[in-house]
């Protein structure tokens, strides 16, 4: 099988090799949280909104899409319904939270003046035997061919300490598009709805060549860890949000025994290439 890597799994390994192991080798579940579920819902609404004619893309229309998109998502992943337990199954507060994020987006971008070339675009390319793949929230293409890669984030914009992680994901997408289409994206744009901020970046060739080298080095490091079985933790402030902290040696826990086929699982493209929503 051809090796494959998604920005989600690359980010896991960069953050903490043990987290990568838990998710890829042990396949420990990460149940949806209110933040991730709300992010999935808002992403779905923003995708569907552009099905409407430009003059109908209003805040009211977007809010009106929330119930049907929630119903569709809950059918696909019933575990999301468990998140409403503390609300006695009622959706009014849940939908109001999504509506607030949508209102913030309308203050940042005007959908009546946008005609995305692609939404939820699957991108893939192969670099020296390694397949890179992901989903781009929105791709805008100007009449002259210039591309803008847009990613929605329902959380707050990160501090400088964590900004590089978000930009790595966008450079990953830009690299794939560049290798896939032969055209370098002009602008990378992160739209943060948690605090109403747009973070934009204009990559150049050196940026993307550097990202390519980094991705290849990451995969080599993953292969080494698969061979040696060395999946050491990398404690940081991100541990506060980790679902698996109780199993981490850095916090007094004990990981489960490595399965006999751990080395094969660690590089299984059906897992390492899985793309997840980063809300």
C-alpha positions, 0 to 999 in steps of 0.5 A: 500500500502507498503511504499516506498522511493527512494534516490531522495525523501529521499534527498529532505526531508533531504535538505528541508521538504518543497521541499519534500512537493512541489514535493510529495504533490503539485506535482509542476513540475521541468522542465528540465534544460540544465544541467539535460538534458545533464546529461540524454543524457550522461548517456544514451550514456554511457549505450548504449556504452557497447552494443558494443564489447570491441574493438569498445568502442572508444570515436568516437563511443560514440560521434557517439551515441549522436544524436540517443540517443538525438532523443530517449530522445526528443521523450520520453520527448518533453520538452527537445526540448525547451532547444534548443530554445536559439540555434535556434533549432540547436544541434551542440553546445549541442552535442559538450558539451556532447562530451566534457563530454564523452572525460573526461570520457574516460580519467578516465575509459577505457571501453575496459577493463570493462565488467559491470555485470549490467547497469541501474540496478533496485534494491529494498528491503524491510526493516521493511515494508519500500521498498527502491528502486533505479537505479544503473548506473553501477554494476561491479562484479569481478571474486571473486564476489566483487561488485563495484557500479558506479554512473556517475555525469556530474557536478563537484565533491562537496565540503566537505559540500555537499559530504555527500549527494552524498555518502548517495545516494551511501550508499543507493544503497549499503544497498539495494544491501546488503539486496537484495543479501546478499553481501556487495559492496566492493567499491562505486565510483562516477565519476565526469565528470565536473572536471575529478575526481573519488571519491571512498569509501569502506563501512563497515557493520557499515556504512550500518547499520547506513544508514539503521537506518538513512533511517528508521528515515527519513521515521518516520520523513516524516510520522510525517510531514504528520500527523502534516502538518509541512513542514517547509523550511530549507534554505541553499545554495541549495535554489539558484537552487530551482525551487520553491523559489518564493513560499517559506516563507523563501524567502517571498513567500506563498505556495499553500494551503495544499490539503485535502488529503495531509497526504495520498499524502505525503506517496504515494509509487507511488510518494515517491518511484519515482527514478530520475536521479541526474546528 
